[in-house]
């Protein structure tokens, strides 16, 4: 039995808090939201979809994915490249597939763009 859980509403509040607190809001505003279906143009996208399976923390408060960053390549392939995660209105993480717990939103954004460029180069080989 779980001891700690977030409701969907609490997760949305945590999402709002983490986006503001992280300093990444200005960068996230520049990205279109990832469509759930259809043909998607190449580029960087953000998904704010909350994974309901993460709301159950078991013996501790859950850490929740707040915003997921995806690269869509020319071939239509969707690649996860980073995210923001948060824990109980106390702490948050800016992560990419290359680095965990980046301290600066600017450094996080630069790292995401470098990953995207690398994926594009690899796709063209």
PyMOL CGO cylinders between C-alpha atoms (Angstrom):
from pymol import cmd
from pymol.cgo import CYLINDER

trace = [
    CYLINDER, 0.00, 0.00, 0.00, 1.23, 3.45, -0.86, 0.3, 1, 1, 1, 1, 1, 1,
    CYLINDER, 1.23, 3.45, -0.86, 1.88, 5.98, 1.82, 0.3, 1, 1, 1, 1, 1, 1,
    CYLINDER, 1.88, 5.98, 1.82, 2.23, 9.12, -0.31, 0.3, 1, 1, 1, 1, 1, 1,
    CYLINDER, 2.23, 9.12, -0.31, 0.35, 10.12, -3.43, 0.3, 1, 1, 1, 1, 1, 1,
    CYLINDER, 0.35, 10.12, -3.43, -0.38, 13.21, -5.47, 0.3, 1, 1, 1, 1, 1, 1,
    CYLINDER, -0.38, 13.21, -5.47, -3.74, 13.83, -7.02, 0.3, 1, 1, 1, 1, 1, 1,
    CYLINDER, -3.74, 13.83, -7.02, -3.87, 15.00, -10.62, 0.3, 1, 1, 1, 1, 1, 1,
    CYLINDER, -3.87, 15.00, -10.62, -4.75, 18.49, -9.34, 0.3, 1, 1, 1, 1, 1, 1,
    CYLINDER, -4.75, 18.49, -9.34, -1.74, 18.55, -7.00, 0.3, 1, 1, 1, 1, 1, 1,
    CYLINDER, -1.74, 18.55, -7.00, 0.45, 17.39, -9.88, 0.3, 1, 1, 1, 1, 1, 1,
    CYLINDER, 0.45, 17.39, -9.88, -0.78, 20.29, -12.02, 0.3, 1, 1, 1, 1, 1, 1,
    CYLINDER, -0.78, 20.29, -12.02, 0.00, 22.70, -9.17, 0.3, 1, 1, 1, 1, 1, 1,
    CYLINDER, 0.00, 22.70, -9.17, 3.46, 21.15, -8.86, 0.3, 1, 1, 1, 1, 1, 1,
    CYLINDER, 3.46, 21.15, -8.86, 3.88, 21.51, -12.61, 0.3, 1, 1, 1, 1, 1, 1,
    CYLINDER, 3.88, 21.51, -12.61, 3.04, 25.23, -12.48, 0.3, 1, 1, 1, 1, 1, 1,
    CYLINDER, 3.04, 25.23, -12.48, 5.40, 25.73, -9.52, 0.3, 1, 1, 1, 1, 1, 1,
    CYLINDER, 5.40, 25.73, -9.52, 8.30, 23.86, -11.13, 0.3, 1, 1, 1, 1, 1, 1,
    CYLINDER, 8.30, 23.86, -11.13, 8.05, 25.60, -14.49, 0.3, 1, 1, 1, 1, 1, 1,
    CYLINDER, 8.05, 25.60, -14.49, 8.16, 29.00, -12.79, 0.3, 1, 1, 1, 1, 1, 1,
    CYLINDER, 8.16, 29.00, -12.79, 10.76, 28.06, -10.18, 0.3, 1, 1, 1, 1, 1, 1,
    CYLINDER, 10.76, 28.06, -10.18, 13.11, 26.40, -12.69, 0.3, 1, 1, 1, 1, 1, 1,
    CYLINDER, 13.11, 26.40, -12.69, 13.52, 29.53, -14.79, 0.3, 1, 1, 1, 1, 1, 1,
    CYLINDER, 13.52, 29.53, -14.79, 12.76, 27.45, -17.89, 0.3, 1, 1, 1, 1, 1, 1,
    CYLINDER, 12.76, 27.45, -17.89, 9.37, 29.05, -18.54, 0.3, 1, 1, 1, 1, 1, 1,
    CYLINDER, 9.37, 29.05, -18.54, 10.74, 31.52, -21.10, 0.3, 1, 1, 1, 1, 1, 1,
    CYLINDER, 10.74, 31.52, -21.10, 12.31, 28.65, -23.08, 0.3, 1, 1, 1, 1, 1, 1,
    CYLINDER, 12.31, 28.65, -23.08, 9.29, 26.38, -22.86, 0.3, 1, 1, 1, 1, 1, 1,
    CYLINDER, 9.29, 26.38, -22.86, 7.06, 29.15, -24.21, 0.3, 1, 1, 1, 1, 1, 1,
    CYLINDER, 7.06, 29.15, -24.21, 9.03, 29.05, -27.46, 0.3, 1, 1, 1, 1, 1, 1,
    CYLINDER, 9.03, 29.05, -27.46, 8.22, 25.38, -28.08, 0.3, 1, 1, 1, 1, 1, 1,
    CYLINDER, 8.22, 25.38, -28.08, 5.00, 24.09, -29.59, 0.3, 1, 1, 1, 1, 1, 1,
    CYLINDER, 5.00, 24.09, -29.59, 3.18, 21.41, -27.64, 0.3, 1, 1, 1, 1, 1, 1,
    CYLINDER, 3.18, 21.41, -27.64, 3.67, 17.90, -28.96, 0.3, 1, 1, 1, 1, 1, 1,
    CYLINDER, 3.67, 17.90, -28.96, 0.53, 16.85, -30.84, 0.3, 1, 1, 1, 1, 1, 1,
    CYLINDER, 0.53, 16.85, -30.84, -0.98, 13.55, -29.77, 0.3, 1, 1, 1, 1, 1, 1,
    CYLINDER, -0.98, 13.55, -29.77, -1.44, 12.38, -33.36, 0.3, 1, 1, 1, 1, 1, 1,
    CYLINDER, -1.44, 12.38, -33.36, -0.96, 13.31, -36.98, 0.3, 1, 1, 1, 1, 1, 1,
    CYLINDER, -0.96, 13.31, -36.98, 2.03, 14.20, -39.09, 0.3, 1, 1, 1, 1, 1, 1,
    CYLINDER, 2.03, 14.20, -39.09, 4.37, 16.37, -37.02, 0.3, 1, 1, 1, 1, 1, 1,
    CYLINDER, 4.37, 16.37, -37.02, 6.88, 18.75, -38.60, 0.3, 1, 1, 1, 1, 1, 1,
    CYLINDER, 6.88, 18.75, -38.60, 10.52, 18.36, -37.55, 0.3, 1, 1, 1, 1, 1, 1,
    CYLINDER, 10.52, 18.36, -37.55, 11.62, 20.43, -34.56, 0.3, 1, 1, 1, 1, 1, 1,
    CYLINDER, 11.62, 20.43, -34.56, 11.66, 20.58, -30.78, 0.3, 1, 1, 1, 1, 1, 1,
    CYLINDER, 11.66, 20.58, -30.78, 8.40, 20.06, -28.90, 0.3, 1, 1, 1, 1, 1, 1,
    CYLINDER, 8.40, 20.06, -28.90, 7.24, 20.03, -25.28, 0.3, 1, 1, 1, 1, 1, 1,
    CYLINDER, 7.24, 20.03, -25.28, 4.72, 17.73, -23.67, 0.3, 1, 1, 1, 1, 1, 1,
    CYLINDER, 4.72, 17.73, -23.67, 3.08, 18.73, -20.40, 0.3, 1, 1, 1, 1, 1, 1,
    CYLINDER, 3.08, 18.73, -20.40, 1.19, 15.45, -20.14, 0.3, 1, 1, 1, 1, 1, 1,
    CYLINDER, 1.19, 15.45, -20.14, 1.33, 14.10, -16.61, 0.3, 1, 1, 1, 1, 1, 1,
    CYLINDER, 1.33, 14.10, -16.61, 2.06, 10.39, -16.35, 0.3, 1, 1, 1, 1, 1, 1,
    CYLINDER, 2.06, 10.39, -16.35, -0.60, 9.23, -13.90, 0.3, 1, 1, 1, 1, 1, 1,
    CYLINDER, -0.60, 9.23, -13.90, 1.51, 6.21, -12.92, 0.3, 1, 1, 1, 1, 1, 1,
    CYLINDER, 1.51, 6.21, -12.92, 4.06, 8.61, -11.38, 0.3, 1, 1, 1, 1, 1, 1,
    CYLINDER, 4.06, 8.61, -11.38, 1.55, 10.03, -8.88, 0.3, 1, 1, 1, 1, 1, 1,
    CYLINDER, 1.55, 10.03, -8.88, 2.02, 7.13, -6.48, 0.3, 1, 1, 1, 1, 1, 1,
    CYLINDER, 2.02, 7.13, -6.48, 5.19, 7.64, -4.50, 0.3, 1, 1, 1, 1, 1, 1,
    CYLINDER, 5.19, 7.64, -4.50, 5.03, 4.49, -2.41, 0.3, 1, 1, 1, 1, 1, 1,
    CYLINDER, 5.03, 4.49, -2.41, 6.93, 5.22, 0.78, 0.3, 1, 1, 1, 1, 1, 1,
    CYLINDER, 6.93, 5.22, 0.78, 7.91, 8.78, -0.18, 0.3, 1, 1, 1, 1, 1, 1,
    CYLINDER, 7.91, 8.78, -0.18, 6.46, 11.68, -2.13, 0.3, 1, 1, 1, 1, 1, 1,
    CYLINDER, 6.46, 11.68, -2.13, 6.64, 10.99, -5.85, 0.3, 1, 1, 1, 1, 1, 1,
    CYLINDER, 6.64, 10.99, -5.85, 8.93, 12.88, -8.18, 0.3, 1, 1, 1, 1, 1, 1,
    CYLINDER, 8.93, 12.88, -8.18, 6.92, 13.78, -11.24, 0.3, 1, 1, 1, 1, 1, 1,
    CYLINDER, 6.92, 13.78, -11.24, 7.81, 14.58, -14.82, 0.3, 1, 1, 1, 1, 1, 1,
    CYLINDER, 7.81, 14.58, -14.82, 6.69, 18.17, -15.36, 0.3, 1, 1, 1, 1, 1, 1,
    CYLINDER, 6.69, 18.17, -15.36, 7.66, 18.90, -18.96, 0.3, 1, 1, 1, 1, 1, 1,
    CYLINDER, 7.66, 18.90, -18.96, 9.15, 16.48, -21.47, 0.3, 1, 1, 1, 1, 1, 1,
    CYLINDER, 9.15, 16.48, -21.47, 11.17, 17.69, -24.45, 0.3, 1, 1, 1, 1, 1, 1,
    CYLINDER, 11.17, 17.69, -24.45, 11.09, 15.74, -27.70, 0.3, 1, 1, 1, 1, 1, 1,
    CYLINDER, 11.09, 15.74, -27.70, 12.92, 16.11, -30.98, 0.3, 1, 1, 1, 1, 1, 1,
    CYLINDER, 12.92, 16.11, -30.98, 10.97, 15.24, -34.09, 0.3, 1, 1, 1, 1, 1, 1,
    CYLINDER, 10.97, 15.24, -34.09, 13.28, 14.35, -36.95, 0.3, 1, 1, 1, 1, 1, 1,
    CYLINDER, 13.28, 14.35, -36.95, 12.72, 14.58, -40.72, 0.3, 1, 1, 1, 1, 1, 1,
    CYLINDER, 12.72, 14.58, -40.72, 11.82, 10.90, -40.89, 0.3, 1, 1, 1, 1, 1, 1,
    CYLINDER, 11.82, 10.90, -40.89, 9.06, 11.52, -38.32, 0.3, 1, 1, 1, 1, 1, 1,
    CYLINDER, 9.06, 11.52, -38.32, 10.90, 9.72, -35.54, 0.3, 1, 1, 1, 1, 1, 1,
    CYLINDER, 10.90, 9.72, -35.54, 10.17, 11.08, -32.04, 0.3, 1, 1, 1, 1, 1, 1,
    CYLINDER, 10.17, 11.08, -32.04, 13.18, 11.21, -29.71, 0.3, 1, 1, 1, 1, 1, 1,
    CYLINDER, 13.18, 11.21, -29.71, 12.95, 12.02, -25.99, 0.3, 1, 1, 1, 1, 1, 1,
    CYLINDER, 12.95, 12.02, -25.99, 15.84, 14.38, -25.19, 0.3, 1, 1, 1, 1, 1, 1,
    CYLINDER, 15.84, 14.38, -25.19, 15.11, 15.92, -21.79, 0.3, 1, 1, 1, 1, 1, 1,
    CYLINDER, 15.11, 15.92, -21.79, 12.71, 16.90, -19.07, 0.3, 1, 1, 1, 1, 1, 1,
    CYLINDER, 12.71, 16.90, -19.07, 11.96, 18.84, -15.95, 0.3, 1, 1, 1, 1, 1, 1,
    CYLINDER, 11.96, 18.84, -15.95, 11.11, 16.76, -12.86, 0.3, 1, 1, 1, 1, 1, 1,
    CYLINDER, 11.11, 16.76, -12.86, 9.91, 17.98, -9.47, 0.3, 1, 1, 1, 1, 1, 1,
    CYLINDER, 9.91, 17.98, -9.47, 9.55, 16.63, -5.96, 0.3, 1, 1, 1, 1, 1, 1,
    CYLINDER, 9.55, 16.63, -5.96, 6.95, 17.80, -3.43, 0.3, 1, 1, 1, 1, 1, 1,
    CYLINDER, 6.95, 17.80, -3.43, 7.32, 21.57, -4.03, 0.3, 1, 1, 1, 1, 1, 1,
    CYLINDER, 7.32, 21.57, -4.03, 10.84, 21.28, -2.62, 0.3, 1, 1, 1, 1, 1, 1,
    CYLINDER, 10.84, 21.28, -2.62, 13.22, 20.58, -5.45, 0.3, 1, 1, 1, 1, 1, 1,
    CYLINDER, 13.22, 20.58, -5.45, 13.37, 20.14, -9.18, 0.3, 1, 1, 1, 1, 1, 1,
    CYLINDER, 13.37, 20.14, -9.18, 15.72, 18.79, -11.83, 0.3, 1, 1, 1, 1, 1, 1,
    CYLINDER, 15.72, 18.79, -11.83, 16.53, 19.96, -15.33, 0.3, 1, 1, 1, 1, 1, 1,
    CYLINDER, 16.53, 19.96, -15.33, 17.70, 16.84, -17.15, 0.3, 1, 1, 1, 1, 1, 1,
    CYLINDER, 17.70, 16.84, -17.15, 18.74, 15.89, -20.66, 0.3, 1, 1, 1, 1, 1, 1,
    CYLINDER, 18.74, 15.89, -20.66, 19.81, 12.57, -22.10, 0.3, 1, 1, 1, 1, 1, 1,
    CYLINDER, 19.81, 12.57, -22.10, 23.41, 13.82, -21.77, 0.3, 1, 1, 1, 1, 1, 1,
    CYLINDER, 23.41, 13.82, -21.77, 23.33, 15.43, -18.33, 0.3, 1, 1, 1, 1, 1, 1,
    CYLINDER, 23.33, 15.43, -18.33, 21.32, 15.09, -15.13, 0.3, 1, 1, 1, 1, 1, 1,
    CYLINDER, 21.32, 15.09, -15.13, 20.45, 17.84, -12.68, 0.3, 1, 1, 1, 1, 1, 1,
    CYLINDER, 20.45, 17.84, -12.68, 21.59, 20.84, -14.70, 0.3, 1, 1, 1, 1, 1, 1,
    CYLINDER, 21.59, 20.84, -14.70, 21.58, 23.95, -12.51, 0.3, 1, 1, 1, 1, 1, 1,
    CYLINDER, 21.58, 23.95, -12.51, 20.99, 26.68, -15.06, 0.3, 1, 1, 1, 1, 1, 1,
    CYLINDER, 20.99, 26.68, -15.06, 17.94, 26.87, -17.35, 0.3, 1, 1, 1, 1, 1, 1,
    CYLINDER, 17.94, 26.87, -17.35, 20.16, 28.49, -19.99, 0.3, 1, 1, 1, 1, 1, 1,
    CYLINDER, 20.16, 28.49, -19.99, 22.65, 25.62, -19.82, 0.3, 1, 1, 1, 1, 1, 1,
    CYLINDER, 22.65, 25.62, -19.82, 19.73, 23.13, -20.00, 0.3, 1, 1, 1, 1, 1, 1,
    CYLINDER, 19.73, 23.13, -20.00, 18.32, 24.87, -23.07, 0.3, 1, 1, 1, 1, 1, 1,
    CYLINDER, 18.32, 24.87, -23.07, 21.72, 24.95, -24.79, 0.3, 1, 1, 1, 1, 1, 1,
    CYLINDER, 21.72, 24.95, -24.79, 22.21, 21.26, -24.04, 0.3, 1, 1, 1, 1, 1, 1,
    CYLINDER, 22.21, 21.26, -24.04, 18.79, 20.40, -25.52, 0.3, 1, 1, 1, 1, 1, 1,
    CYLINDER, 18.79, 20.40, -25.52, 19.62, 22.31, -28.70, 0.3, 1, 1, 1, 1, 1, 1,
    CYLINDER, 19.62, 22.31, -28.70, 23.02, 20.62, -29.00, 0.3, 1, 1, 1, 1, 1, 1,
    CYLINDER, 23.02, 20.62, -29.00, 21.35, 17.21, -28.70, 0.3, 1, 1, 1, 1, 1, 1,
    CYLINDER, 21.35, 17.21, -28.70, 18.83, 18.16, -31.37, 0.3, 1, 1, 1, 1, 1, 1,
    CYLINDER, 18.83, 18.16, -31.37, 21.58, 19.30, -33.74, 0.3, 1, 1, 1, 1, 1, 1,
    CYLINDER, 21.58, 19.30, -33.74, 23.49, 16.07, -33.13, 0.3, 1, 1, 1, 1, 1, 1,
    CYLINDER, 23.49, 16.07, -33.13, 20.37, 14.01, -33.89, 0.3, 1, 1, 1, 1, 1, 1,
    CYLINDER, 20.37, 14.01, -33.89, 19.84, 15.97, -37.11, 0.3, 1, 1, 1, 1, 1, 1,
    CYLINDER, 19.84, 15.97, -37.11, 23.45, 15.37, -38.19, 0.3, 1, 1, 1, 1, 1, 1,
    CYLINDER, 23.45, 15.37, -38.19, 23.17, 11.64, -37.45, 0.3, 1, 1, 1, 1, 1, 1,
    CYLINDER, 23.17, 11.64, -37.45, 19.93, 11.46, -39.40, 0.3, 1, 1, 1, 1, 1, 1,
    CYLINDER, 19.93, 11.46, -39.40, 21.59, 12.99, -42.48, 0.3, 1, 1, 1, 1, 1, 1,
    CYLINDER, 21.59, 12.99, -42.48, 24.43, 10.45, -42.53, 0.3, 1, 1, 1, 1, 1, 1,
]
cmd.load_cgo(trace, "trace")
